[in-house]
């Protein structure tokens, strides 16, 4: 079985919208695009190099539209992106000129991919897709980059729909600019108890 790994850059208040640039995603009147730029440093670059190794990807329609326009022309920064399979959850799209793109229609299709042979599957961006995966307990790992700022508005990682679920911290570090890198794996049910017990 393949793991579904969510990679997300978020603010302290959970905003994940348009981390890369001002024009990336202005939906809802969002005006803070590019909020990650001041925090890049050598530590962050090394972490990103590991995460940009070739794998397969699961994307929502809107993130795919942004990627399809950008990454085929910028693969020098992300060498494996064009060769990895891009699975796109969409009811409106059915073809693309970007090689290795496959469109899926529903959760059953995603479950079939998860149960198939192949590399792990990364989910980048795609806020609504991530919430759907969390709601249906299909996320095996969360790789979060938590930035030391709040924005107060924008699409959020946990914006309703997640089921109660426990995760275990498997790796963490802090960059020189204060970005907390925290990787968690899914680990059973939420345990309740009494403080001090």
SULDAVEN-V960708 format. One record per helix or strand of 2 or more residues. SS is the DSSP state (H for helix, E for strand). FROM is the first residue (numbers start at 1). TO is the last residue. Records with the same first field share a line. If there is no record, write none. Layout:
# SULDAVEN-V960708
SS = FROM-TO + FROM-TO
This chain:
# SULDAVEN-V960708
E = 4-11 + 56-60 + 86-89 + 101-104 + 121-124 + 141-147 + 167-174 + 180-186
H = 27-29 + 37-39 + 42-51 + 61-73 + 107-114 + 127-135
